[in-house]
């Protein structure tokens, strides 16, 4: 599975969790000790963001990372890789 797709999925899951908790990006950044721009990059699944930033955001959301077998990408995800 393409690493860009994996980080994109992680960012989408983080964004969904943030919204589910009723947090703004600015508030999440405050809790995680990051800038709002860094939270935006995490939610986009940016590969230029270090693992520490992802870990801080996950910790601030009360989540942890777990390794599971990857599912097949959706058509939308595959199309996004080529854009």
N, C-alpha and C positions, 0 to 999 in steps of 0.2 A: 504494500500500500504506500502511496506517495506521502512523504513527510509533510508536504504543504497541506494536503487534505487533512491529515491528522491534527496539525496545529489549528487549522481553520475550524474543525469540529470542536476542539477543546475551547477555542474562543467563543463559539456559539453557545456551548453549554455553560460557560462562565457567565455570559451575558444573560442567558435565560434564568440562571440562578439569582443573579443580581436583581433582575426585574421582579422575580418571584418574591424576593425579600423586600421589595419596595425601596431599593436604594438607588440613588443617582450615581453616576460615575464619579462625581466629585466626592460624595460621601464615602463610597467604597475606597477611593484613593486615600482619603483621610484615615480610614480604619486600617488600611494596608500599609500606610506610610509611604505611599508612592504619589507621583503626580497624576493628574487626570489624563494627561497625554499618554502616560505609560499604561493606564487602565484601558484607554481606547486601543492602544496597540495590542494589548493582551486579548481584548475582545475580538480584534480582527484576526487573531491567530498569527501575529507577526513572528517570523523566525529570527528577527533581529533582537527580540526581547529575550533576556536571559531567563533561565529556569527559576532563578530566585524571585523574579517579579511574578511569574506564574504561581509559584509556591506562596508568596505573600498574599496574592489575591485569593487563592483557594483557601488559605488559612483564615482570612478575613471573612470569607463566606461560610466558614464552618465546614469546609469540604476537604477531601483528600483525593489524591490521584490514585487510580487503580488500573492495573494492566489487564485488559481483556482482549480476546480475539477481535480483530477488526471485522466490521460488517462491510458488505459490498457498498461502494459509493452509489448514491442516487444519481439520476441523470443531471440534476441541477448541480450537484457537487462536481461531477466530471466536467461539465461545461465550464464551471468556474475555474478549474485548473488551467484551461486553455485560454482564458481571457487575459 
